[in-house]
Amino acid sequence: MTAPTLKKYMGEGGAGLDDSTGQDNLHDVLAAMAAAGRNLDAYQAAIAAATIGGCVADADGVLDNLRTLVGTCGTAGSTTAQVHVNGVSKGELTTAHDAADGIKKSLDLNVAISAGDLIELVVSAAPTDGADLVASAHISPVVVES
């Protein structure tokens, strides 16, 4: 996939065009820029219940995705990773111990955030002998209508 091109002049950018031209219109370009957003990423070598990452939002935006990868799923129990905003869970992904090692999961969210909100990645349940958890939450600076 090639990156959308932002044209210098609005007419060339197709600001009022639909997708029938086969060219990137202004909506496509702005949607791609919004998708870039930023990630809150965390890694935990030995999976255990804990807060594993966090940040304070520097601007208003939307928390739009939570993703996990569990390297070693463990021998009993499950891994549950949550994303919290100001201490309240806004979404979670659970991976059972008998899932394939290296499994990736994703959860679409649509949670408004404000500048100053505390966003945290939290492991609320941990398996026996689970390892190598990667968790990411995506923060977009704008809402993109489809």
Phi, psi and omega in degrees: 000132177269150180290143176298151181251128176271112181281152182291322183253139183304320180298317178291332179284350179068039185304327182253008184271153172269188184277005184289343182281343183080002178257158176289126175262175185300322178301317180299318181295313181294324177297319178295322178294320179294322181296333179300315175034220175211156179250145166257110185248146177213153178226140176226119184293304176253114187293125180211153177297122182183163167277123187251354178188159178189164175202163173256125181300131180267354179201165174295153179180200182225129172276111191243000181196144171235132180228145175224154169224125178249113183292310177234115189284345176099185184247347178198152178082191183223160172258125174239119177250133181238156169246128181248145170238118183052042175085359182248129179295132179246358178170154180211155174235132180242133178238121181287154181297335183267010174287162180294133176303141180087009183295140177247141177225156181215143179227121175283137180231167173211074186245116178292136175235154179242154175307133180096348177294142176269121179248127183229147169259125188231131170268112183262345175214141184229143178276168171285129177062026175280148183210159172061062176269130171242129178230142180220140171240135181259132180243119180259141181283347180216160173268133180249118176286142179265000000 
